[in-house]
Amino acid sequence: MYARLSAAISASLIAVQKLSDISPLFLVGLLQALLPHLFMDIYVNGVNQVFDFEIDKINKPYLPLASGKLSFRNCAFIVASSAILGFGLNLMIGSPALISNILLNFILWTGYSVNAPFLRWKRYPLAAALIIFVSWTFIFPITYFLHMQTFVFKRPVVFPRSLIVSMLFMAFYSAGIALSKVFWICVFLYEMAFGVVFLAGATSSSPFWIKMVTSVGSFALASIMWYQTKYVDVTNPASTRSFYSLNWKLLLGAYFILPLIR
C-alpha cells in the first residue's frame, strides 16, 4: 500500500516545474489521486485475500481473513465497497487519467486474483509477471503524471526526462519484483534499476547539489541492497521474506529521488 501511494506522489511531483507549483492546487490534485487509489488498494489486497483464503491459512496465517480477525462476509463487503468508492470518487473528480488508472488496475488485478474461467492469471508465471511489470512501469507513473500535468495544471501532454527515467527504473525494478523467487536475477535487476537512477542523476541538467543527492542517494540504496544479500538464506522462507520486505522499503527511497532528476 505504501509503495503504491509513494508511486502516486512521486509521479505527481514529476509534473512540478517550479517551486510555486507546490500550492493548494497541487495538494488538491494530489488528494484527488491518493484517496481513490487508497480504496482501490484495499480492493486489490482484499480480493486477493478472498480468493486465496485456503492458501493463506497455510502460508500467511497472519492476514486478517486467514487469521479469523475478519469474517469472510465482512471482508467481501469491504472489498466490494472499496471498489465502488474508488470508481465513484474518480468519476466525481472527472480526471481521464485517474479513471484510466482505476479501470486498468481493476481489470488487471481482478483477473490476477479471481478464481473464474479464463481468470486467476497469477497461476501463470508469465501473465503474473506481466501484470506487475505493466502496472508499475506504465500505468502508475503515466496516469498519475498526466492527471497532475493535464487535469490539475492544465498543461499540454509531454513526457519529461524525469518521467522516462522513472519508467526505465521501474522497468528493471518491477521485473525484479516479478522474478523475486529467482534470487540473484532479481538482485541483478534491482541493481540495474539503481544504476539507471545514478547515471540519470549524474548527467542531469539540475544544480550540483541535486546531482549529488540523486547520485549519492541511488548509490546508497544500491549498496544497502547489495550488503544485505550476504545475510539472505534462499532456503529459508523467513529470510527471503525479510529481503523482499527490504526491497519495498528501498523502493520508497527511490521514489523520492526520482522527481529530482531533470
C-alpha positions as a Python dict, from the first residue, in 0.01 Angstrom:
ca = {
    (1, 'M'): (0, 0, 0),
    (2, 'Y'): (275, 246, 97),
    (3, 'A'): (466, 172, -222),
    (4, 'R'): (163, 244, -440),
    (5, 'L'): (91, 569, -256),
    (6, 'S'): (457, 667, -295),
    (7, 'A'): (430, 592, -667),
    (8, 'A'): (140, 836, -694),
    (9, 'I'): (323, 1108, -500),
    (10, 'S'): (645, 1061, -699),
    (11, 'A'): (473, 1076, -1039),
    (12, 'S'): (275, 1382, -929),
    (13, 'L'): (595, 1561, -823),
    (14, 'I'): (745, 1499, -1167),
    (15, 'A'): (481, 1739, -1305),
    (16, 'V'): (614, 2017, -1078),
    (17, 'Q'): (818, 2259, -1290),
    (18, 'K'): (882, 2533, -1036),
    (19, 'L'): (860, 2574, -661),
    (20, 'S'): (541, 2780, -689),
    (21, 'D'): (368, 2472, -834),
    (22, 'I'): (369, 2329, -481),
    (23, 'S'): (47, 2510, -398),
    (24, 'P'): (-303, 2437, -268),
    (25, 'L'): (-395, 2344, -626),
    (26, 'F'): (-121, 2079, -629),
    (27, 'L'): (-227, 1944, -288),
    (28, 'V'): (-589, 1915, -401),
    (29, 'G'): (-477, 1734, -716),
    (30, 'L'): (-261, 1502, -508),
    (31, 'L'): (-552, 1426, -277),
    (32, 'Q'): (-767, 1352, -583),
    (33, 'A'): (-509, 1092, -685),
    (34, 'L'): (-445, 941, -342),
    (35, 'L'): (-793, 898, -198),
    (36, 'P'): (-950, 684, -475),
    (37, 'H'): (-618, 500, -503),
    (38, 'L'): (-640, 409, -134),
    (39, 'F'): (-979, 245, -187),
    (40, 'M'): (-855, 61, -496),
    (41, 'D'): (-554, -59, -299),
    (42, 'I'): (-785, -202, -34),
    (43, 'Y'): (-983, -371, -312),
    (44, 'V'): (-672, -523, -474),
    (45, 'N'): (-538, -661, -147),
    (46, 'G'): (-881, -768, -27),
    (47, 'V'): (-989, -955, -340),
    (48, 'N'): (-660, -1141, -334),
    (49, 'Q'): (-721, -1249, 27),
    (50, 'V'): (-1077, -1357, -50),
    (51, 'F'): (-972, -1591, -332),
    (52, 'D'): (-652, -1704, -159),
    (53, 'F'): (-832, -1781, 169),
    (54, 'E'): (-745, -2151, 188),
    (55, 'I'): (-387, -2096, 72),
    (56, 'D'): (-333, -1807, 314),
    (57, 'K'): (-446, -2018, 610),
    (58, 'I'): (-130, -2223, 548),
    (59, 'N'): (119, -1976, 401),
    (60, 'K'): (7, -1643, 551),
    (61, 'P'): (-195, -1719, 865),
    (62, 'Y'): (-125, -1369, 999),
    (63, 'L'): (-350, -1199, 740),
    (64, 'P'): (-682, -1061, 877),
    (65, 'L'): (-908, -1301, 686),
    (66, 'A'): (-690, -1610, 722),
    (67, 'S'): (-637, -1549, 1095),
    (68, 'G'): (-1010, -1511, 1161),
    (69, 'K'): (-981, -1148, 1276),
    (70, 'L'): (-1211, -1057, 989),
    (71, 'S'): (-1507, -1267, 880),
    (72, 'F'): (-1542, -1374, 518),
    (73, 'R'): (-1868, -1183, 486),
    (74, 'N'): (-1722, -861, 626),
    (75, 'C'): (-1414, -893, 406),
    (76, 'A'): (-1628, -938, 94),
    (77, 'F'): (-1832, -631, 193),
    (78, 'I'): (-1517, -422, 242),
    (79, 'V'): (-1376, -537, -93),
    (80, 'A'): (-1695, -455, -286),
    (81, 'S'): (-1743, -121, -107),
    (82, 'S'): (-1382, -19, -175),
    (83, 'A'): (-1420, -85, -547),
    (84, 'I'): (-1745, 114, -562),
    (85, 'L'): (-1596, 405, -366),
    (86, 'G'): (-1281, 407, -579),
    (87, 'F'): (-1477, 418, -905),
    (88, 'G'): (-1733, 664, -766),
    (89, 'L'): (-1472, 914, -644),
    (90, 'N'): (-1281, 902, -972),
    (91, 'L'): (-1598, 961, -1172),
    (92, 'M'): (-1687, 1256, -948),
    (93, 'I'): (-1338, 1404, -990),
    (94, 'G'): (-1358, 1354, -1366),
    (95, 'S'): (-987, 1317, -1441),
    (96, 'P'): (-948, 1097, -1754),
    (97, 'A'): (-605, 982, -1636),
    (98, 'L'): (-734, 871, -1295),
    (99, 'I'): (-1035, 697, -1450),
    (100, 'S'): (-798, 511, -1684),
    (101, 'N'): (-580, 422, -1386),
    (102, 'I'): (-857, 270, -1177),
    (103, 'L'): (-1020, 92, -1472),
    (104, 'L'): (-696, -69, -1588),
    (105, 'N'): (-596, -167, -1234),
    (106, 'F'): (-940, -311, -1165),
    (107, 'I'): (-927, -526, -1479),
    (108, 'L'): (-570, -646, -1432),
    (109, 'W'): (-579, -719, -1059),
    (110, 'T'): (-926, -872, -1068),
    (111, 'G'): (-807, -1104, -1342),
    (112, 'Y'): (-494, -1171, -1138),
    (113, 'S'): (-682, -1293, -828),
    (114, 'V'): (-1037, -1404, -910),
    (115, 'N'): (-1083, -1778, -949),
    (116, 'A'): (-1314, -1787, -1252),
    (117, 'P'): (-1296, -1922, -1608),
    (118, 'F'): (-1018, -1753, -1807),
    (119, 'L'): (-910, -1559, -1496),
    (120, 'R'): (-682, -1631, -1197),
    (121, 'W'): (-386, -1516, -1407),
    (122, 'K'): (-150, -1548, -1110),
    (123, 'R'): (-146, -1922, -1187),
    (124, 'Y'): (62, -1845, -1495),
    (125, 'P'): (408, -1705, -1409),
    (126, 'L'): (444, -1506, -1731),
    (127, 'A'): (99, -1347, -1700),
    (128, 'A'): (156, -1263, -1334),
    (129, 'A'): (494, -1108, -1413),
    (130, 'L'): (346, -902, -1699),
    (131, 'I'): (71, -763, -1474),
    (132, 'I'): (326, -648, -1218),
    (133, 'F'): (550, -505, -1491),
    (134, 'V'): (275, -316, -1675),
    (135, 'S'): (116, -177, -1358),
    (136, 'W'): (434, -41, -1203),
    (137, 'T'): (621, 59, -1518),
    (138, 'F'): (342, 218, -1722),
    (139, 'I'): (5, 257, -1551),
    (140, 'F'): (115, 414, -1222),
    (141, 'P'): (373, 669, -1343),
    (142, 'I'): (197, 774, -1663),
    (143, 'T'): (-157, 814, -1530),
    (144, 'Y'): (-62, 998, -1211),
    (145, 'F'): (174, 1228, -1400),
    (146, 'L'): (-87, 1304, -1666),
    (147, 'H'): (-351, 1372, -1400),
    (148, 'M'): (-131, 1638, -1243),
    (149, 'Q'): (8, 1771, -1573),
    (150, 'T'): (-311, 1796, -1776),
    (151, 'F'): (-607, 1789, -1537),
    (152, 'V'): (-464, 1987, -1244),
    (153, 'F'): (-207, 2221, -1404),
    (154, 'K'): (-388, 2236, -1743),
    (155, 'R'): (-61, 2190, -1930),
    (156, 'P'): (-6, 2005, -2259),
    (157, 'V'): (87, 1638, -2266),
    (158, 'V'): (464, 1592, -2251),
    (159, 'F'): (693, 1311, -2140),
    (160, 'P'): (977, 1480, -1949),
    (161, 'R'): (1313, 1319, -1887),
    (162, 'S'): (1230, 1252, -1522),
    (163, 'L'): (919, 1053, -1621),
    (164, 'I'): (1115, 847, -1873),
    (165, 'V'): (1388, 779, -1614),
    (166, 'S'): (1121, 682, -1360),
    (167, 'M'): (964, 439, -1608),
    (168, 'L'): (1301, 290, -1700),
    (169, 'F'): (1386, 249, -1332),
    (170, 'M'): (1054, 73, -1268),
    (171, 'A'): (1100, -148, -1574),
    (172, 'F'): (1404, -305, -1406),
    (173, 'Y'): (1269, -288, -1051),
    (174, 'S'): (926, -432, -1128),
    (175, 'A'): (1090, -711, -1327),
    (176, 'G'): (1294, -784, -1014),
    (177, 'I'): (975, -792, -806),
    (178, 'A'): (809, -1025, -1056),
    (179, 'L'): (1114, -1257, -1053),
    (180, 'S'): (1173, -1239, -678),
    (181, 'K'): (1178, -1618, -649),
    (182, 'V'): (1493, -1627, -865),
    (183, 'F'): (1718, -1459, -612),
    (184, 'W'): (2029, -1348, -798),
    (185, 'I'): (1841, -1250, -1112),
    (186, 'C'): (1612, -1022, -912),
    (187, 'V'): (1912, -872, -728),
    (188, 'F'): (2079, -800, -1064),
    (189, 'L'): (1762, -628, -1189),
    (190, 'Y'): (1732, -419, -872),
    (191, 'E'): (2093, -306, -901),
    (192, 'M'): (2040, -221, -1268),
    (193, 'A'): (1744, -6, -1166),
    (194, 'F'): (1953, 189, -916),
    (195, 'G'): (2224, 220, -1181),
    (196, 'V'): (1974, 391, -1412),
    (197, 'V'): (1895, 648, -1141),
    (198, 'F'): (2265, 702, -1065),
    (199, 'L'): (2356, 769, -1429),
    (200, 'A'): (2049, 985, -1493),
    (201, 'G'): (2120, 1192, -1182),
    (202, 'A'): (2488, 1235, -1260),
    (203, 'T'): (2418, 1351, -1617),
    (204, 'S'): (2115, 1570, -1544),
    (205, 'S'): (2095, 1942, -1604),
    (206, 'S'): (1999, 2002, -1241),
    (207, 'P'): (2208, 2206, -996),
    (208, 'F'): (2513, 2034, -849),
    (209, 'W'): (2352, 1965, -510),
    (210, 'I'): (2062, 1783, -677),
    (211, 'K'): (2308, 1577, -882),
    (212, 'M'): (2480, 1484, -557),
    (213, 'V'): (2155, 1391, -383),
    (214, 'T'): (2031, 1173, -669),
    (215, 'S'): (2367, 1007, -739),
    (216, 'V'): (2471, 950, -378),
    (217, 'G'): (2117, 852, -281),
    (218, 'S'): (2083, 589, -554),
    (219, 'F'): (2433, 456, -479),
    (220, 'A'): (2345, 429, -109),
    (221, 'L'): (2023, 239, -184),
    (222, 'A'): (2207, 1, -418),
    (223, 'S'): (2480, -52, -157),
    (224, 'I'): (2230, -129, 118),
    (225, 'M'): (2065, -391, -102),
    (226, 'W'): (2396, -549, -203),
    (227, 'Y'): (2517, -555, 157),
    (228, 'Q'): (2201, -732, 272),
    (229, 'T'): (2235, -1010, 13),
    (230, 'K'): (2510, -1173, 220),
    (231, 'Y'): (2259, -1234, 501),
    (232, 'V'): (1992, -1395, 284),
    (233, 'D'): (1942, -1770, 310),
    (234, 'V'): (1747, -1861, -3),
    (235, 'T'): (1639, -2191, 157),
    (236, 'N'): (1478, -2008, 449),
    (237, 'P'): (1134, -1855, 369),
    (238, 'A'): (1161, -1611, 663),
    (239, 'S'): (1496, -1485, 534),
    (240, 'T'): (1371, -1433, 179),
    (241, 'R'): (1054, -1261, 306),
    (242, 'S'): (1271, -1020, 504),
    (243, 'F'): (1475, -937, 194),
    (244, 'Y'): (1156, -896, -9),
    (245, 'S'): (1028, -651, 252),
    (246, 'L'): (1356, -458, 232),
    (247, 'N'): (1312, -423, -145),
    (248, 'W'): (984, -237, -96),
    (249, 'K'): (1143, -5, 162),
    (250, 'L'): (1428, 79, -75),
    (251, 'L'): (1172, 145, -347),
    (252, 'L'): (1014, 413, -126),
    (253, 'G'): (1352, 586, -104),
    (254, 'A'): (1396, 574, -481),
    (255, 'Y'): (1051, 722, -537),
    (256, 'F'): (1151, 1041, -358),
    (257, 'I'): (1477, 1071, -551),
    (258, 'L'): (1327, 1026, -898),
    (259, 'P'): (1133, 1359, -919),
    (260, 'L'): (1460, 1548, -857),
    (261, 'I'): (1609, 1423, -1185),
    (262, 'R'): (1553, 1675, -1464),
}
